[in-house]
Amino acid sequence: MTDLSASIKPIATTMNAHSPGFAFRSLVIGLTAFLTVVDLFATQAILPSLTRHYGVTPAAMGFAVNASTFGMAAASLVVGFFSPGIDRRTGVLLSLALLAVPTSLLAVAPNLAVFTALRVAQGLCMASAFALTLAYLGEQCSAMDAGGAFAAYITGNVASNLVGRLISAALADGLGLAWNFYFFAALNLAGAALVYFTVNRVPPMHAMTPAASPLAATIAHWRNPQLRASFGIGFCILFAFIGTFTYVNFVLVRPPLSLGMMDLGLVYFVFLPSIVTTLLAGRVAARLGTRPTIWGALTVAGLGLPLMLSPRLSEVLAGMVLVGVGTFFAQAAATGFVGQAAADNRGIASGTYLTCYFCGGLVGTAVLGRLFDAFGWQACVFGVGAALAAAALLTFALKR
């Protein structure tokens, strides 16, 4: 049995970036991330079909699909509070196994209310696995090595955006909506199997936990201006990302672009560059510093917004590439910074960050959906730009 914990435990010197052990560790971390959150964004690729199926508005369907972020926000906070006493391997394993239940039930959801509730349940399971894995990485990696580990995890997240959407679009187009959800339930179980065979039992971090209560530790984190700014940056990043890649689907299927379902899935090859660039985020942040890294990433994302207003598909796709590269790069840098800025109770810090991050996605879905329905795509893009600008302002509070 392969022991992933042995691959990423604290060591006196950092692991060589070209060593076989580093490559294997990055592969397993990335694959775990992929199978953890593949359900989160894959459903966005079939938003137009779901909108027709349930006979609702784009904003209503967008909110229902992204209701998983509400469950993720709630679970991140709870798991963060209690993570010091939770066995990492068991927690992630159970979360991924249970995730298959609401995923499969989505295939037979009779109405939008039930669909929304099941998406919330998915979010609860996904965030439990996500938060425990981030806490595990923060505790088991050396300070210098943590950036690469977090970047590998976020890269798996990026890959799930691309591959998940492609699979979802292909299955829905060829076999129907129900088989799409059954297939993703099988992927959830594959994630549980991966954790079972690659991660040995990791004990709760009692020895590393100070006497302060979880509530006191959370308050202490919020009093830290750098962590507080990081939480706000996470909120703004997913606000912008969700707003862009939820409602652009409706732009792509309408005239003048008028893409079909399978073509809509293929559009998400725009995430391919992000898979490569996000893996470099840890090294770039270590070399240049967190603030320049996030500012540069947000600038790249901002440059993509005007392109997405074009009536030409090539320019819209270029804009999507830039927004994807920029937001994921910024997310990887911010996530790694939280793990380093929290002197103790890193599980609680990671859980708080993820709560703010996923709350940003939920709020972004609601606010930008209203803008999209009432004023159109241009107003939605303007709202995305405002979120990126707010994240850039908050980055001033971060220090090396």
C-alpha positions in Angstrom: 0.0 0.0 0.0 1.3 3.4 -0.9 1.7 5.8 2.0 0.9 9.4 0.9 1.4 10.7 4.4 5.0 9.6 4.2 5.4 11.5 0.9 4.4 14.8 2.4 5.3 14.7 6.1 7.5 17.6 7.4 11.1 17.3 6.4 14.2 19.3 7.1 14.7 20.2 3.5 12.2 20.6 0.8 11.5 17.9 -1.7 13.2 18.4 -5.0 10.6 19.5 -7.5 11.9 17.1 -10.1 12.2 14.0 -7.9 9.9 11.0 -8.5 8.5 11.3 -4.9 7.5 14.9 -5.6 5.8 14.0 -8.8 3.9 11.1 -7.3 2.8 13.2 -4.3 1.6 16.0 -6.6 -0.3 13.5 -8.8 -2.1 11.9 -5.8 -2.9 15.3 -4.2 -4.2 16.6 -7.5 -6.3 13.5 -8.3 -7.8 13.6 -4.8 -8.8 17.3 -5.4 -10.2 16.4 -8.8 -12.5 13.6 -7.4 -13.5 15.8 -4.4 -14.9 18.8 -6.3 -15.6 17.3 -9.8 -19.4 17.6 -9.0 -19.2 21.2 -8.0 -18.8 22.8 -11.5 -19.5 19.9 -13.9 -23.3 20.7 -13.6 -22.7 24.2 -15.0 -22.0 22.7 -18.4 -25.6 21.5 -18.6 -27.2 24.6 -17.2 -29.3 25.4 -20.3 -30.6 21.8 -20.4 -31.5 21.8 -16.7 -33.2 25.2 -17.2 -35.4 23.7 -19.9 -36.0 20.5 -17.9 -37.3 22.3 -14.9 -38.9 25.3 -16.8 -37.2 28.0 -14.7 -35.2 31.2 -15.4 -31.4 31.2 -15.8 -31.0 33.0 -12.4 -33.2 30.4 -10.6 -31.4 27.4 -12.2 -28.0 29.1 -11.6 -28.8 29.5 -7.9 -30.0 26.0 -7.6 -26.9 24.5 -9.3 -24.6 26.6 -7.2 -26.5 26.0 -3.9 -23.7 23.5 -3.3 -21.6 26.4 -2.2 -23.9 27.1 0.7 -23.4 23.5 1.9 -19.6 23.9 1.4 -19.5 27.2 3.4 -21.4 25.7 6.3 -19.4 22.4 6.3 -16.1 24.3 6.0 -16.9 26.3 9.2 -18.0 23.2 11.2 -15.2 21.0 10.1 -12.7 23.8 10.8 -14.0 24.1 14.3 -13.7 20.4 15.0 -10.9 19.4 12.7 -8.2 19.1 15.5 -10.0 16.0 16.8 -10.9 14.4 13.4 -8.8 11.7 11.9 -8.0 13.2 8.5 -8.0 9.9 6.5 -11.3 8.7 8.0 -13.0 12.1 7.5 -12.1 12.4 3.9 -12.9 8.8 3.1 -16.4 9.0 4.7 -17.1 12.4 3.1 -16.4 11.1 -0.4 -18.3 7.9 0.1 -21.4 9.8 1.4 -21.1 12.3 -1.5 -22.2 9.5 -3.9 -25.7 9.4 -2.3 -27.0 12.9 -3.1 -25.1 12.8 -6.5 -27.1 9.7 -7.6 -30.4 11.1 -6.2 -30.0 14.2 -8.4 -30.9 11.9 -11.3 -34.4 11.5 -10.1 -35.0 15.0 -8.4 -38.7 15.7 -9.2 -38.5 19.5 -8.8 -36.2 22.5 -8.4 -36.6 22.5 -4.6 -35.4 18.9 -4.2 -32.6 19.5 -6.7 -31.4 22.5 -4.7 -31.5 20.5 -1.4 -29.5 17.7 -2.9 -26.9 20.2 -4.2 -26.6 21.6 -0.7 -26.0 18.1 0.6 -23.3 17.6 -2.0 -21.7 20.7 -0.8 -21.6 19.5 2.8 -19.8 16.3 1.8 -17.4 18.0 -0.7 -16.4 20.7 1.8 -15.8 18.2 4.6 -13.3 16.4 2.4 -11.8 19.6 1.0 -11.3 21.3 4.4 -9.8 18.2 6.0 -7.4 17.7 3.1 -6.2 21.3 3.2 -5.7 21.0 7.0 -3.8 17.8 6.4 -1.5 19.4 3.9 -0.9 22.4 6.1 0.1 20.2 9.0 2.1 17.6 7.2 4.1 19.7 4.8 7.1 21.9 5.7 6.6 25.6 5.3 8.7 25.7 2.1 7.0 22.6 0.7 3.5 23.7 1.5 3.2 26.0 -1.5 3.8 23.2 -4.0 1.3 20.9 -2.2 -1.4 23.5 -2.2 -0.8 24.4 -5.8 -1.1 20.7 -6.7 -4.4 20.5 -4.9 -5.8 23.7 -6.6 -4.5 22.3 -9.9 -6.7 19.2 -9.4 -9.5 21.6 -8.7 -8.8 23.3 -12.1 -8.7 20.0 -13.9 -12.1 19.0 -12.4 -13.5 22.2 -14.0 -12.4 21.1 -17.4 -12.8 17.4 -17.4 -16.0 17.4 -15.3 -17.7 19.8 -17.7 -16.6 17.8 -20.7 -17.9 14.6 -19.3 -21.1 16.2 -18.1 -21.9 17.7 -21.5 -21.1 14.5 -23.3 -23.1 12.2 -21.1 -26.2 14.6 -21.0 -26.1 14.9 -24.7 -25.6 11.2 -25.4 -27.4 9.4 -22.6 -29.5 12.0 -20.9 -29.4 14.0 -17.6 -29.9 11.0 -15.3 -26.9 9.0 -16.5 -24.8 12.1 -16.0 -25.4 12.1 -12.3 -25.0 8.3 -11.9 -21.6 8.5 -13.5 -20.4 11.3 -11.2 -21.6 9.2 -8.2 -19.2 6.5 -9.4 -16.4 9.1 -9.5 -17.2 10.0 -5.9 -16.7 6.4 -4.9 -13.5 6.2 -6.8 -12.2 9.2 -4.8 -13.0 7.3 -1.6 -11.1 4.3 -2.9 -8.1 6.5 -3.8 -7.9 7.9 -0.2 -8.3 4.4 1.2 -5.3 3.0 -0.7 -3.0 6.0 -0.7 -3.3 7.6 2.7 -2.4 5.8 5.9 -4.2 6.6 9.1 -3.2 10.2 10.3 -4.0 10.8 14.0 -5.8 13.9 15.1 -3.5 16.8 15.8 -4.0 17.0 19.6 -0.4 17.7 20.3 -0.4 20.7 18.0 -3.6 22.2 19.3 -3.3 25.0 21.9 -5.6 25.3 24.9 -7.8 27.9 23.3 -11.3 26.8 22.2 -12.2 26.7 18.5 -14.3 29.8 19.0 -11.4 31.7 20.5 -9.1 30.5 17.8 -11.5 31.7 15.1 -11.8 35.1 16.8 -8.0 35.3 16.9 -7.8 34.5 13.2 -10.3 37.2 12.4 -8.3 39.7 14.4 -5.2 38.9 12.3 -5.4 41.6 9.5 -3.6 39.4 7.0 -5.9 36.4 7.5 -8.9 38.7 7.5 -7.8 40.1 4.2 -7.2 36.6 2.9 -10.7 35.6 3.8 -12.1 38.6 1.9 -9.9 37.8 -1.2 -11.2 34.2 -1.2 -14.8 35.6 -1.1 -14.2 37.9 -4.1 -12.3 35.3 -6.2 -15.2 32.7 -6.2 -17.7 35.6 -6.5 -16.0 36.5 -9.8 -15.4 33.0 -11.0 -18.9 31.7 -10.3 -20.5 34.7 -11.9 -18.4 34.4 -15.0 -18.6 30.6 -15.7 -22.3 30.2 -14.6 -23.9 32.8 -16.8 -21.6 32.7 -19.8 -23.2 29.4 -20.6 -26.4 31.2 -21.5 -24.5 33.7 -23.7 -22.8 30.9 -25.5 -26.0 29.1 -26.5 -27.9 32.2 -27.6 -27.4 34.1 -30.9 -25.0 35.2 -32.3 -22.8 32.4 -30.9 -25.6 29.7 -30.7 -23.5 26.7 -29.6 -25.0 23.2 -29.2 -24.7 21.1 -26.0 -21.6 19.2 -27.1 -20.0 22.3 -28.4 -20.7 24.0 -25.1 -18.8 21.2 -23.3 -15.8 21.5 -25.6 -15.7 25.2 -24.9 -14.3 24.3 -21.4 -10.9 23.4 -22.9 -10.4 27.0 -21.9 -9.4 25.6 -18.5 -6.5 23.7 -20.0 -3.9 26.5 -19.7 -5.0 27.0 -16.0 -4.0 23.4 -15.2 -0.4 24.2 -16.2 -0.2 27.7 -14.8 -1.8 27.0 -11.4 0.8 24.3 -10.6 3.4 27.1 -10.7 1.6 29.4 -8.3 3.5 28.1 -5.2 6.9 28.7 -6.7 5.9 32.1 -8.1 4.5 33.3 -4.7 7.7 32.0 -2.9 9.9 33.9 -5.3 8.0 37.2 -5.9 5.8 37.3 -2.7 2.1 36.8 -2.3 1.0 40.3 -3.0 2.6 40.7 -6.4 1.5 37.2 -7.3 -2.2 37.9 -6.5 -2.1 41.4 -8.1 -0.7 39.9 -11.3 -3.2 37.1 -11.4 -6.1 39.5 -10.8 -4.8 41.7 -13.6 -4.8 38.8 -16.0 -8.4 37.9 -15.1 -9.5 41.6 -15.5 -8.0 41.7 -19.0 -10.3 38.9 -20.0 -13.5 40.7 -19.1 -13.8 43.1 -22.1 -13.1 40.2 -24.5 -16.1 38.3 -23.1 -18.4 41.0 -24.3 -17.4 40.4 -27.9 -19.9 38.8 -30.4 -17.0 36.7 -31.8 -16.5 33.3 -30.3 -12.7 33.4 -30.5 -12.6 36.6 -28.4 -15.1 35.2 -25.8 -13.0 32.1 -25.5 -9.8 34.1 -25.0 -11.5 36.1 -22.3 -12.6 32.9 -20.5 -9.0 31.6 -20.7 -7.7 34.8 -19.0 -10.4 34.8 -16.3 -9.7 31.1 -15.6 -6.0 31.5 -15.4 -6.1 34.6 -13.3 -8.7 33.5 -10.7 -7.2 30.0 -10.2 -3.7 31.4 -9.8 -4.9 33.9 -7.3 -6.8 31.2 -5.4 -3.8 29.0 -5.2 -1.6 31.9 -3.9 -4.2 32.9 -1.3 -4.8 29.4 -0.1 -1.1 28.8 0.4 -0.8 32.1 2.2 -3.5 31.2 4.7 -1.6 28.0 5.6 1.5 30.0 6.3 0.0 33.0 8.0 -1.9 31.0 10.6 0.7 30.3 13.3 -1.6 27.6 14.9 -5.0 26.1 14.4 -4.4 25.8 10.7 -7.5 23.6 10.3 -9.7 26.3 11.7 -8.0 28.9 9.5 -8.4 26.8 6.4 -12.1 26.1 7.3 -12.8 29.8 7.8 -11.1 30.7 4.5 -13.2 28.1 2.7 -16.4 29.3 4.4 -15.7 32.8 3.1 -14.6 31.5 -0.3 -17.8 29.4 -0.9 -20.0 32.2 0.6 -18.6 34.4 -2.2 -19.7 31.8 -4.7 -23.2 31.7 -3.4 -23.5 35.5 -3.1 -22.0 35.9 -6.6 -24.6 33.5 -8.0 -27.5 35.4 -6.5 -26.3 38.9 -7.1 -24.9 38.4 -10.6 -27.9 36.2 -11.6 -30.2 39.2 -10.8 -28.0 41.5 -12.8 -28.0 39.0 -15.7 -31.8 38.6 -15.7 -32.5 42.3 -15.3 -29.8 44.0 -17.3 -28.0 41.4 -19.3 -24.5 40.0 -19.7 -22.7 43.4 -19.7 -24.0 44.2 -16.2 -22.9 40.7 -15.0 -19.4 41.3 -16.4 -19.3 44.7 -14.7 -20.1 43.0 -11.3 -17.3 40.5 -11.9 -14.9 43.3 -12.5 -16.0 45.0 -9.2 -15.2 41.8 -7.3 -11.8 41.5 -8.9 -11.0 45.1 -8.0 -12.1 44.5 -4.4 -9.8 41.5 -4.1 -6.9 43.7 -5.4 -7.6 46.3 -2.7 -7.7 43.6 0.0 -4.3 42.3 -1.2 -2.6 45.4 0.2 -3.0 44.0 3.7 -0.9 40.9 2.9 2.7 40.8 3.7 5.5 38.3 2.9 
